[in-house]
């Protein structure tokens, strides 16, 4: 079924290109309308996805000293690998240097206008919320992350009680409801892909577009492949583990992630492979992997950084070294709070760009090719989860 879904999405992409080449005004108008609807639906689900993922993850933490040691080891290697993934992607972005898209290619749904003059000195105070509702209404993701971290940590420190149980059950229920809505949206996504591909083909000359988009995709794919085949194996080697054997044992989970595009959906297979094939202690696998599924997002950090820089560049925002370093940090923090569901990184990046006043119309241009990107980065995420789990098992076994 999952392979069939991939084929359907690729077919939708081909159909959209064909529709765009027809250059029929009435058809183009319909495609633009559908593309706008899908963009709005993505934005609708983006904020609650982030909020619930961060709060529930942090609230679930706790336990004794052994749990604390496992969590510290997991968090350490999660942050190290995620920073490495973002840094590698940044290096490729500077090396390959994707160009700007033609202005006609970017939807005018939101005009940047005077917002192009963007100052972090002015923006940082706005990240500190002074109203618990306003960040939700404004879609201010950075302010929401601060709130979520505060609420999640507070819940984790609360003593076990009936009120805490009620809150946790309520949050879990809301998250299940949200995942169902995301499932429905993804089920209907082929229509959106047709619309975005048609819109892209009709509005932009292929030569300029594919040169710029091609370099953008090359940056992301090269960064993911380098992280997958070089950086993560180095982490394993430094911990005394054989990367070839580790990957061989975890290959079923990595392949499943490639086709499901969801580290959360792959989690049962990942845990089974870790325990039965890799020999990780069950108490470690069952603690580390669920946490990693939510917070260990190597591919997502690379995608957020590269896409944010690409969108900001196309909006005329200056990309100084300082600005890019700030966004490297933001990409890591945001990736840690991303949900392990299909298109979670896309939702996150869209919200971040909307939060700084960038024109997010070009996110629709990226969507038709996001299917392939999502497959690659999810496989990398699950491979990274497996590496962190194996390293944690190795480190704790020495204690």
N, C-alpha and C positions, 0 to 999 in steps of 0.2 A: 504493500500500500504506500509506503514511504517513497519507494522508487517511482511508483506511478505518479505520485504527487510532484516529484522533481520533473518528470517528463511533461506533466501538465503545465507546470510553470514555464518551462523552456518553450513549450508550444505556444503559450500565451505571449511570451516575448516575441516569438516569430510572427504571430498573428498581429500583434501591435505594430511591429515594424511595417508589415504589409499594409495595414490600415493607414498608417501615417504616410506611406508612399503614394496613396491614392490622391491625397491633397484635395479632399472634398470638404468644403467649408462647413456644411451641416454636420458631417461626421466629426470633424475636428472640434466643433463646439461641444458635441456630446462627450467626446473624450476628455476635453478640458474640464467639463463639469464633473465627470466621474473622478478624475484625478484630484480635483479640489475636495470632493467629498471624502476620499480616502485619506488625504492629508489631514483633514480636520478630525477624522476618526482616530488616526494615529496620535494626534496631539491630545485627544480626549483621554486615551488610555495611558499615555506616557507618565503623567505625574503620579496617579495612584499606584502604578506598577513599581515605581522607584520607592515611594513612601512605604508601602507594605513590605517590600523586599528587605529594606534596610532595618526597619523596626523589628520584624519577626526574627531576622537573623541575629541581631544583637540581643534581643530579649531571650532567646533560647540558650544563650551562653550561661555558664555557671558551673557549679560542682566543686569537688575537692581539689587537693593539690595535684593529683595525677591528671585530672581534667585540665587544670590550669597549665600544666607543663605541656600537655598535648596541644592545647590551643595556642600557647606562645610559640611553639615550634611551627605549627601550621601557619600562624599569622606571619611569622618571620619569613618563611620561604614563599608564602603567597605574595607578600609585598616585594621581596627581592625579584621573583620571577616576573611580576607584573611591571615593576619599574624597568626591568631589562627589556621586556617586550615593547613598552612604549618608547624607550630610548633607541632601540634598534629601528623601529618604525620612523622615528624622528630623523635618524641618520639617513635612511633611504629617501625620506621626503626632501632633505637638503641635497642629496646626491642626484636624484632623478628630476626634481624640480618641476612638478606638474604646472602647466600654464593655466591661464584663465579661460573660462567658457565665454562664448559670445554673449553679450547682454541680452540678446533676443531669446536665448535659451532658458533664461531664468524667469520663472513666473513672477509677476508683479503683485502677488497676493499681499506681500508686506514690503513696503518701501523702507529702505534704511535711512534715507534722507540725512538729517543732521547726526544720526546715531553713528555714522562712520567714525566720527571723532570720539574714540573710545578711550577713556582713561581709567586704569585700574585703581588709581588713587581715589577717584570719585566712586568707583563701582564697589570697592571692598566694604564701605560702611553699609551699602544697600543690601549686602549679603546677611548682615546681622538683623534678624527679624524683630520688629517692634509690635507686631500684630500676628496672632497665630493663624488668622484666616487669610491675610493678604498674600503670603507666599503661594498659597494654593490658587488664589484668583489670578495672580500675576504669572504663575508658572515659573517662579524663581527657584530653580532646582538647587542652587547652592545654599540658599536660605533653608530650603526644605531638608537638605542633607544635614544641616546643623540641628534642626529640630528633631529629625529622625534619630540621629545619633544620641541626642539627649534623652528622648523618650525610650529608645531601645535599651540604653544602658541603665536608665532608671528602673525599667521593668525587670531587667536581669538582676538588679540588686534587691528588688522587693522580696520579702519572705513569702514562701509558698502559702497561699491563702485562697479562699473562695473568690474574692474580688480579682486577684491576679489571674486565676483560672478562667474567669468569665471574660476578662480582657483578652487573654491569649486565644481563647476559643473564638471570640468575635473577630479578632484579626485574622486568624486562620481561615474562618469562613469567608471573610471579605476577599482574602487572597484567592481562595478557590473560585469564588464568583468572578473575580477579575480574570483568572486564567481561562475560565469558560468563555468570557467575552473575547479574549484574545484568540482563543481557538476558533470561534466563529468568524472573526475578522480574517484570520489566516485562511480559513476554508474558502472564503469568498475572494481571496487575494488574486487569483488568476484574472478576474475582471479588472482589478486595479492595475495589474502589470500590463494588460492590453492597453489600458488608457494611458499610462505613463509612457510606455514604449511608443505608442502612436503620437502622443504629444511631442516626445523627443524627436522622432523622425520627421514630423511635419514642420517643426519650427526651426531646426538647426541644420546647417550644412554638415554632412557626415565627416568631411576631412578635418575641420577644425575641432569638432566635438570629440571624435574618437582619438585624436591626438592628445587632448587634454585629459579626457576620461581614462584613456588607455594608460597614461602615466600615473594617474591617481590609483587605478586598480593595481598597476605594477608595484607601486609603493607598498600597498597593503599586503598583497600576496607575497612579495619578497620578504617583508618583515615577518609575516607569519611562518614562512618556510624556514627562515634563518632561526627563529625562535624554536621551532619544532625540531629541526634536525641538528642544530649546533648548540644553542644556548642551553636548552633544557638537558640535553645529554651531558653537558659540562657540569651542571649542578649535580647530576647523578654520579658522575665520575668522582667529583670532589667528596661525595659522601660514601665512596667505596662501592657503588652499585654499577652493574653492567647495563648501559642504556639499551643495547641491542636486545638482550634477554628481557629487560623490563618492558620494552615496547612490544616484543613478541607475545608476552603474557597478557598485555592489556589491549592487543589489537582488536578483539571483538568489540570492546567498548568504544574505541576510537572510531572504528568503521560505522558503528551505530550512530555515534554523534554526528558523523559526516552526513548521514542521510536524514536524521531526525531534526538536526539543527537546534537541539535542545539538550543542554547538559543535565537539566532536571529530569527529562524523560529518559535519559541514558543512565541515570544514577543507579537503578537496580542492577543493571549489567555491569557497571563500573565496580560496584561493591562486590558482586559475585566473583568477577575476575580478580579483584585485589585479594580476596580471601582464599578462593579456591585455586587460582592459577599462580598468583604472585606470592602467596604465603604471608600476607599481612595479617597480623593478629586481628580477630573480629572486633574487639573493643576499640582498636585504633581505626580500622577501616570505617566502622559505623559512626565514629565520632568525627573523623577528619573529612571524609568524602562529602557528607551532607553540608558541612561548612564550606568546603571548597567549591561545591556546586554553586553556591551563592556569591562567595567573595573572591574566588580565584579565577579571574577573567583576563587572561593574558591577551587573547585575541581581541577582546572588547576594548581594552585599554589602547591597543594599537589603532583600532578602528576609530575610536572617539578622538584620539589625538590627530590622526591624519585627516579625518573628515572635517573636524573643527577648523584646522588650519586651512584646509582647502576651501571651505565655505567662507571663512573670514577673509582669506585672500581674494576671493571672488567678489566680496562685498567692499573691497577697497580698504580694509582695516590693516594698519601697519603691522607686519610680523617681525618684530625685533627679537633678538636672542632672549631677552628678558621675558617678553610676552610668550614665546614658545616654551620657555622653562616653566612659566606659571601654568600653561595649559598642559604640559606634561604631568605636573602635579595634579591638576584637576582631573585629567583623564584617568589617572591611577585611582584617585579617591572615588570618582564616579563609577569606575568599573567594579570596584569592591562592593558598591551598593546595587549593582545591576542584578536583575532577576535572571535565573538560568532558564529562560523561555525563549522560543523563537522570536527573533527580531527585537530582543530586549535592548541590544546596543543601539539599534536604529532609533528606538523610542527615546533613549537617553540622550543621544547626540542631538536629535531634533529639539528636545526640550532645552538643552544647554544653549543651542544657537538662538532659539526663540527668546531665551532669558536675557541675552545680551543685545537683543534688537537687530539681529542679522536677518536678512531676507532668506527664509527657509524654503522658498520655492524650489531651489535647486536640490533639496532633499528628494523631491519627486523624480528628478533626473537620475539620482543615484539608486533609487528603489529598484528599477528593473534589473540592475546588475548585483543587487545586494544578495540575491539568492545564492549565487556562487560564493560571494564573500562570507556569508553567514555559515555555509557548509565548512569552509576552510577554518574559520576562526573557532567554530564550536568544536571541531576535531582537535584543534590546538588546546582549547580550554580543558577538554577531558584528558588529554595527554598530560597537561600541566597538573591537573588534579591528581592523576595517577602518580606523577613524579613526587609531588609534595607528600602524598600518602606514603609512598615507598621510603622517602627520606625520613619522614617522621617516625615510621616504624623502625628504621635503622638506628636513628638517634636514640630513641627511647629504649631500644634493646640493649644499648651499650651502658645504660644507666644502672 
